[in-house]
Amino acid sequence: MTTQDHQGAAEAEAEATAADGQALAAAAGGLVYPVAPGYRVKVRQGPGTGTPVVRLLADGARIKIRCQTHGEKVSGPYGTSDIWDNIAPGEYISDTYVRTGSSGMVAPACMN
């Protein structure tokens, strides 16, 4: 590998690191995530299946996660979790229906 090749590789790595940093910053501010394809997900008033349904998300919906909280454990297309995503005031969906790329929290904890 030439010196120029090493510089190019270092620049590419720096750009990738910067992109990762931007992705983390965007996640803190609320990235948009896709809901599992083929599902019309129930949006609930609270973080559990026993709370009233507020509305249904359309198949192919994309959501912005405002904050996340722990609630009822639910199984969905992306595993089993007790993490619920707050997408608007009084609107929660199970994180197991959202493709976040993580099994943990990707947004700040909700302040109840």
Long-range contacts (C-beta under 8 A, 24 or more apart in sequence): 27-106, 27-107, 28-107, 28-108, 30-64, 30-65, 30-66, 30-107, 31-64, 31-65, 31-106, 32-62, 32-63, 32-64, 33-62, 33-63, 33-64, 33-65, 33-98, 33-99, 33-100, 33-106, 34-60, 34-61, 34-62, 34-98, 34-99, 35-60, 35-61, 35-62, 35-63, 35-93, 35-97, 35-98, 35-99, 36-76, 36-77, 36-78, 36-97, 36-98, 36-99, 39-76, 39-77, 39-97, 41-93, 41-94, 41-97, 42-93, 43-87, 43-91, 43-92, 43-93, 44-91, 44-92, 44-93, 45-90, 45-91, 45-92, 46-71, 46-90, 46-92, 47-71, 47-72, 47-84, 47-92, 48-72, 48-84, 49-74, 51-92, 54-90, 54-91, 55-91, 57-93, 63-87, 63-93, 63-98, 65-98, 65-100, 65-106, 65-107, 66-107, 66-110, 67-107, 67-108, 67-109, 67-110, 67-111, 68-95, 68-105, 68-106, 68-107, 68-108, 68-109, 68-110, 69-109, 69-110, 69-112, 79-103, 86-110
